[in-house]
Amino acid sequence: MAKHVHLIGICGTAMASLAGMLRAQGHRVTGSDVAAYPPMSDQLREMGIPIMEPYAEKNLDPRPDLVVVGNAISRGNPELERVLDERIPMTSMAALIHEEFLVGRESLVVCGTHGKTTTTSMLAWIYETAANREQGTGNSAWKPSFLIGGVAENFGTSFHVQEGTRPFILEGDEYDTAFFDKGPKFLHYFPDAAILTHVEFDHADIYTDLNAVKTAFKRLVNLIPRRGRLVAFDGSENVTECAAKAFCSVERYGFAQGSYWQAVGMKHEGVTTSWTLLRGGVEFARLKLPMAGEHNALNATAAAALAAGQGVPVAAIVKALGTFRSVKRRLEVRAEVSGVTVIDDFAHHPTAIRETLRALKSAYAGRRLWAVLEPRSNTLRRNVFERELVESLSLADEVVLAGVFKSEAIPVLERLEPEHVIDALKARHVPAVLCVDADAIVAEIVPRVKAGDVVAILSNGGFGGIYTKLPAAIAAATAS
């Protein structure tokens, strides 16, 4: 029966995807947010789902049958207050996904501090390729449903729902579920098989320390049935600890000698990475990925391992990875203007920043690399990783740092001090400057940038529209 479902916080990546999934099922979908920005705002508009801004009680007129409360929504939000006052039925995104889409399906969950979105996209594309192999050799049973925390470029969307009991591939987020459910979202997904990429301290706003993060992942592992599988990274003691008490089979992947899935002979040529994947010490496949970075090769190895263990043919895995087109906002080239390459990357943690800059230095060897960072995630806005952040940014040739996003919301003693980062970078002889906002950054960069430079814009948000402002300003300066 079709319902009117309203989503508070609809522009969150997963929330926007859920909106599309519900719309595809025939429900009437409305939603609201306070800061709509691409790519999810574009996806919603393309689906004909209106975005009401800002939050207001009137957005719930006419009264919906069900309200989905985003995990960023807290008491005091006018729409949430009306929901509570009138006892309008409400739920969380993760709980609704389980109830509406996962029951009776094989649930394949990709989780970890880093690499979830790209790995989930790769896994979905492998299954899609297996279903659509040319000349009728594919198997429609592989056709996946998926939910990804970003827009997968091979699909042009972040979600797809197939009829029947075909596999459902999900990005498993360790962030909390809703104001009334502080457990991680992935505990609602009950995986039949899972990938665990990395485990590090993150989301400093909800986890007190690394042990709390590890506890969340251990609980996920404990949900995998005995008949299931866990594909776990071999280069992390934290991952080893989280996987130690699994009741299912555990297959390690990475570079370590003796790992069940071992990547050997890795080569980097521009934006292409190639390697041989061993399975139990025997060659399984020779893989080529049109993406730069060791971290992306590891993501691909994990996706290949899980798919192979579920029976996906090796030929489909090789073809899929060779034709993989990345994810929006993951090393995405936003512009090539006047010889300057502008790249957008969804930076949220010092480790992710380090791997992004390493990949770019390899792909664009010999070119000057700028790192333009907005400390926007709840981890980067805090000083917990100040030393690690300095080390990561030191890989760049030029660093431009924005002020901390909504710094007033972070207690002074916990808040990242950008001036400390700038001073530490200068002490390492890395040119670095602090600018108040996106417009100031554009004004700083444009007179100094030169043909051949690569500018990496690092943020997990809208960053004041810098993704369009900077290329436009560079073009205007060149033309004048």
C-alpha positions in Angstrom: 0.0 0.0 0.0 1.4 3.4 -1.1 2.2 5.8 1.8 3.2 9.4 2.1 6.7 9.2 3.6 8.6 12.4 4.7 12.3 12.4 5.3 13.8 15.0 7.7 17.4 15.6 6.5 16.8 14.2 3.0 20.0 15.5 1.4 22.2 13.1 3.4 23.7 10.6 0.9 21.9 7.6 2.3 18.7 9.5 3.0 18.5 10.8 -0.6 19.0 7.2 -1.8 16.3 5.9 0.5 14.0 8.6 -0.9 14.6 7.3 -4.4 14.1 3.7 -3.3 10.8 4.5 -1.7 9.7 6.5 -4.7 10.5 3.5 -6.9 8.2 1.4 -4.8 5.3 3.8 -5.5 5.3 5.8 -2.3 4.8 9.6 -2.2 8.0 11.0 -1.0 8.7 14.5 0.4 11.7 15.8 2.3 13.4 18.7 3.9 16.9 19.9 4.7 18.8 23.0 5.7 21.7 22.9 3.2 21.0 21.1 -0.1 24.2 20.6 -2.2 25.3 18.3 -5.0 25.5 15.5 -5.9 22.5 14.3 -3.8 20.4 17.5 -4.3 20.8 17.0 -8.1 19.8 13.4 -7.8 16.7 14.2 -5.8 15.6 16.9 -8.3 16.1 14.5 -11.2 13.8 12.1 -9.5 11.2 14.8 -9.0 11.4 14.8 -5.2 11.1 18.3 -3.9 13.5 19.6 -1.2 11.8 21.9 1.3 14.2 24.5 2.9 14.5 25.3 5.7 13.1 23.0 8.3 9.6 24.1 9.3 6.5 22.6 10.9 4.5 23.4 7.8 6.7 21.0 5.8 4.6 18.2 7.4 1.4 19.5 5.7 -0.4 17.4 4.6 0.4 15.1 7.5 2.6 12.2 6.3 1.9 8.5 7.1 5.5 8.0 8.2 8.5 10.2 9.0 12.1 9.1 8.6 14.3 11.0 11.0 17.9 11.5 9.7 20.7 10.9 12.1 21.8 14.5 12.0 18.4 15.6 13.3 18.2 16.4 17.1 15.6 17.7 19.5 14.7 21.3 18.8 14.2 20.7 15.1 10.7 22.1 14.4 9.6 19.2 12.3 10.8 16.6 14.8 9.0 18.5 17.6 5.8 18.4 15.6 6.3 14.6 15.0 6.7 14.0 18.7 3.9 16.3 19.7 1.4 14.7 17.3 2.9 11.2 17.6 3.3 10.9 13.9 4.8 7.4 13.2 8.5 7.8 12.9 11.5 5.5 12.2 15.2 5.7 11.2 16.7 5.3 7.8 18.5 2.1 8.7 15.5 0.5 10.3 13.3 1.2 7.3 15.9 -0.2 4.9 15.9 -3.4 6.8 12.1 -3.7 7.0 11.3 -2.7 3.5 14.2 -4.0 1.4 16.4 -6.6 3.2 14.0 -9.2 4.5 14.3 -12.3 2.4 17.4 -11.1 0.5 21.1 -11.9 0.7 22.7 -8.9 2.5 26.3 -8.1 1.5 27.7 -5.2 3.7 30.9 -3.2 3.2 32.1 -1.6 6.3 35.2 0.1 7.7 36.6 3.5 8.6 37.9 4.1 5.1 37.1 2.9 1.6 33.4 1.9 2.1 31.9 3.9 -0.7 34.4 3.0 -3.4 34.5 -0.7 -2.4 30.7 -0.9 -2.3 30.5 0.7 -5.8 33.1 -1.8 -7.1 31.2 -4.8 -5.6 27.9 -3.6 -7.1 29.6 -3.1 -10.5 31.1 -6.6 -10.4 27.7 -8.1 -9.8 26.1 -6.0 -12.5 28.8 -7.0 -14.9 28.3 -10.7 -14.0 24.6 -10.2 -14.8 25.1 -8.5 -18.1 28.1 -10.2 -19.7 27.9 -10.0 -23.5 26.4 -12.6 -25.8 24.1 -14.0 -23.3 26.7 -15.5 -21.0 25.6 -13.4 -18.0 23.3 -14.6 -15.2 20.4 -12.4 -14.2 20.5 -13.9 -10.8 23.6 -11.7 -10.1 21.7 -8.5 -10.8 22.1 -6.6 -7.6 20.2 -4.1 -5.6 22.5 -1.7 -3.9 22.7 1.3 -1.6 25.9 3.3 -1.8 27.1 6.4 0.2 27.8 8.3 -3.0 26.9 8.4 -6.7 28.6 5.5 -8.5 29.6 6.7 -11.9 29.0 3.4 -13.6 25.4 3.6 -12.6 24.8 7.3 -12.4 23.0 6.8 -9.1 23.6 5.8 -5.5 20.9 3.1 -5.3 19.0 0.5 -7.3 16.3 -1.9 -6.2 15.7 -5.2 -8.0 12.6 -7.3 -7.7 12.8 -10.7 -6.0 15.4 -12.1 -3.7 18.6 -11.0 -5.5 21.6 -9.9 -3.5 21.4 -6.5 -1.8 24.8 -4.7 -1.5 25.0 -2.0 1.1 27.5 0.4 2.4 27.5 -0.2 6.2 28.0 3.1 8.1 29.3 3.0 11.6 27.8 6.4 12.4 24.8 6.4 14.8 21.3 5.7 13.5 19.0 8.5 15.0 18.6 10.6 18.0 16.5 7.8 19.6 18.9 5.0 18.4 22.6 5.7 19.1 23.8 2.4 17.8 25.6 2.3 14.4 23.4 2.0 11.2 25.1 -1.2 10.1 23.7 -3.2 13.0 20.3 -3.0 11.2 21.6 -4.7 8.0 22.3 -8.3 9.4 25.0 -9.2 6.8 25.2 -12.7 5.3 28.7 -11.7 4.2 30.8 -8.6 4.8 34.0 -6.7 4.1 35.9 -5.0 6.8 38.4 -2.5 5.3 40.0 -0.5 8.1 39.3 0.3 11.8 40.5 3.6 13.1 39.3 6.2 15.6 36.7 8.4 13.8 33.4 10.2 14.4 34.8 11.8 17.5 31.4 13.4 18.2 29.8 10.0 19.0 32.7 7.7 19.9 34.7 8.4 23.0 37.8 6.5 21.9 39.2 3.8 19.6 37.9 1.0 21.9 34.4 2.3 21.4 34.8 2.2 17.7 36.2 -1.4 17.8 33.3 -2.4 20.0 30.9 -1.3 17.2 32.7 -3.3 14.6 32.9 -6.4 16.8 29.1 -6.2 17.2 28.7 -6.2 13.4 31.0 -9.2 13.0 29.0 -11.0 15.7 25.9 -10.7 13.5 27.4 -12.6 10.6 26.0 -16.2 10.6 28.2 -19.3 10.7 27.5 -20.0 7.0 28.6 -16.4 6.2 32.0 -14.9 5.3 34.1 -12.0 6.4 36.7 -10.5 4.1 39.0 -8.5 6.3 42.1 -6.3 5.6 45.4 -7.9 6.7 47.3 -4.7 7.5 45.5 -3.5 10.6 45.8 -4.9 14.2 42.5 -3.3 14.9 40.8 -5.2 12.1 42.5 -8.4 13.4 41.1 -7.8 16.8 37.6 -7.1 15.5 37.5 -10.2 13.4 39.0 -12.5 16.1 35.8 -13.9 17.5 33.9 -14.3 14.2 31.7 -17.4 14.0 31.9 -17.3 10.2 34.9 -18.0 8.0 37.4 -15.1 7.8 39.5 -14.4 4.7 42.2 -11.8 5.0 43.2 -9.7 2.1 46.1 -7.3 1.4 49.8 -7.5 0.9 50.8 -9.8 3.8 52.5 -13.0 2.9 50.2 -15.9 3.6 47.0 -13.9 3.4 44.2 -15.8 1.6 43.8 -13.0 -0.9 47.3 -11.4 -1.6 48.0 -8.6 -4.0 51.5 -8.9 -5.6 53.4 -7.1 -8.3 51.5 -3.9 -8.0 52.4 -1.3 -10.7 51.3 2.3 -11.0 51.1 4.0 -14.5 49.5 7.4 -14.3 45.9 6.9 -13.3 46.1 3.1 -13.9 47.0 0.5 -11.3 47.7 -3.2 -12.1 48.5 -6.2 -9.9 48.2 -10.0 -9.6 45.7 -11.4 -7.1 46.6 -14.7 -5.4 44.0 -16.9 -3.8 45.4 -19.3 -1.3 48.8 -18.7 -2.8 47.7 -19.5 -6.4 47.1 -16.9 -9.1 43.5 -16.0 -9.2 43.5 -13.1 -11.6 45.5 -10.3 -13.2 43.7 -7.1 -12.4 43.8 -3.7 -13.9 42.0 -0.7 -12.4 41.7 2.7 -14.1 42.3 4.5 -10.8 45.3 5.7 -9.0 46.4 4.8 -5.5 47.3 1.7 -3.5 44.2 2.3 -1.4 42.0 1.9 -4.4 43.7 -1.3 -5.4 43.0 -2.6 -1.9 39.4 -1.7 -2.3 39.2 -3.5 -5.5 40.9 -6.6 -4.0 38.3 -6.7 -1.2 35.4 -6.4 -3.7 36.9 -9.1 -5.9 37.5 -11.4 -2.9 33.9 -11.1 -1.6 32.4 -11.5 -5.1 34.5 -14.6 -5.9 33.7 -16.2 -2.6 30.0 -15.8 -3.4 30.5 -17.5 -6.8 30.8 -14.6 -9.2 32.9 -15.7 -12.2 36.5 -14.5 -12.4 36.0 -13.1 -15.9 33.2 -10.8 -14.7 35.4 -9.6 -11.8 38.3 -8.8 -14.2 36.0 -7.0 -16.7 34.2 -5.0 -14.0 37.3 -3.7 -12.3 38.8 -2.8 -15.7 35.8 -0.7 -16.6 35.2 0.8 -13.1 34.5 4.6 -13.3 34.9 5.6 -9.6 32.4 7.5 -7.4 31.4 11.2 -7.4 33.7 13.2 -5.1 36.4 10.5 -4.9 39.4 11.8 -6.8 36.9 13.4 -9.2 38.3 15.7 -11.8 36.0 18.7 -11.6 37.7 20.9 -14.2 40.7 21.2 -16.5 41.2 24.9 -17.0 44.2 26.8 -18.3 46.4 23.8 -17.7 45.2 23.5 -14.1 43.5 20.3 -12.9 40.9 20.8 -10.2 40.1 17.6 -8.2 37.3 17.0 -5.7 37.8 14.4 -2.9 35.5 13.6 0.0 38.1 14.1 2.8 36.9 13.2 6.3 40.0 11.8 8.2 43.8 12.3 8.1 44.3 8.8 6.8 42.0 9.4 3.9 43.7 12.7 3.1 47.1 10.9 3.2 46.0 8.2 0.7 44.4 10.8 -1.6 47.5 12.9 -1.7 49.7 9.8 -2.2 47.5 8.7 -5.1 47.6 12.2 -6.7 51.4 12.5 -6.4 51.7 9.1 -8.2 49.1 9.9 -10.9 50.4 13.4 -11.6 54.1 12.9 -10.9 56.2 16.0 -11.4 53.3 18.4 -11.1 52.8 20.9 -8.2 50.1 19.6 -5.9 47.9 21.9 -3.9 45.9 20.6 -0.9 42.9 22.9 -0.2 41.3 21.6 3.0 38.1 22.5 4.8 38.1 20.9 8.3 34.4 19.9 8.2 33.9 16.4 9.4 33.2 15.9 13.1 36.7 14.3 13.4 38.7 16.9 11.5 37.0 19.8 13.4 38.6 18.5 16.6 42.2 18.4 17.6 42.4 14.7 18.2 44.3 14.1 15.0 46.2 17.4 14.7 49.7 15.7 14.4 48.4 13.1 11.9 46.7 15.9 9.9 50.0 17.8 9.6 51.8 14.6 8.4 49.2 14.0 5.8 49.1 17.5 4.4 52.9 17.6 4.3 52.7 15.4 1.2 51.4 18.4 -0.7 53.6 21.2 -2.3 51.2 23.9 -1.3 48.6 23.9 1.5 45.6 26.2 1.9 43.5 25.7 5.0 40.0 27.0 5.6 38.6 27.9 9.0 36.9 25.1 11.0 33.4 24.6 9.8 30.9 25.8 12.4 33.7 26.0 14.9 31.4 27.5 17.6 29.7 24.1 17.9 33.0 22.5 19.1 34.2 23.0 22.7 37.3 25.3 22.7 39.5 22.7 24.4 38.5 20.0 21.8 38.6 22.3 18.7 41.2 22.1 16.0 43.3 25.2 15.8 44.1 25.8 12.2 46.9 28.2 13.1 48.7 25.3 14.9 48.5 23.2 11.7 49.8 26.1 9.6 52.7 26.7 11.9 53.6 23.0 12.0 53.5 22.8 8.2 55.8 25.8 7.9 58.2 24.2 10.4 58.4 21.4 7.9 59.1 23.9 5.1 55.7 23.2 3.5 54.2 26.5 2.2 50.8 26.9 4.0 48.3 29.7 4.4 45.0 30.0 6.4 42.0 31.6 4.7 38.7 32.4 6.3 36.4 31.0 3.6 36.0 29.7 0.1 36.1 33.2 -1.5 39.3 34.1 0.3 40.8 30.8 -0.8 40.0 31.5 -4.4 41.5 35.0 -4.1 44.6 33.4 -2.6 45.1 30.7 -5.2 44.2 32.3 -8.5 47.2 34.7 -8.7 49.6 32.0 -7.7 48.4 28.9 -9.7 50.2 27.9 -12.9 49.6 25.7 -15.8 50.5 22.1 -14.8 49.3 22.5 -11.2 46.9 20.0 -9.6 44.5 21.5 -7.0 42.9 18.9 -4.7 39.9 20.3 -2.9 39.3 18.2 0.3 36.0 18.5 2.1 33.0 16.3 2.9 30.6 19.2 2.3 29.7 22.1 0.0 32.8 24.2 0.9 31.1 27.4 0.0 30.8 26.5 -3.7 34.5 26.4 -4.3 34.2 23.6 -6.8 32.7 25.9 -9.3 34.1 29.2 -8.1 37.8 28.3 -8.4 37.7 27.0 -12.0 35.6 30.0 -13.1 38.1 32.4 -11.4 41.1 30.7 -13.0 39.4 30.9 -16.4 38.5 34.5 -15.9 42.1 35.4 -14.8 43.6 33.7 -17.8 41.2 35.4 -20.2 41.9 38.9 -18.9 
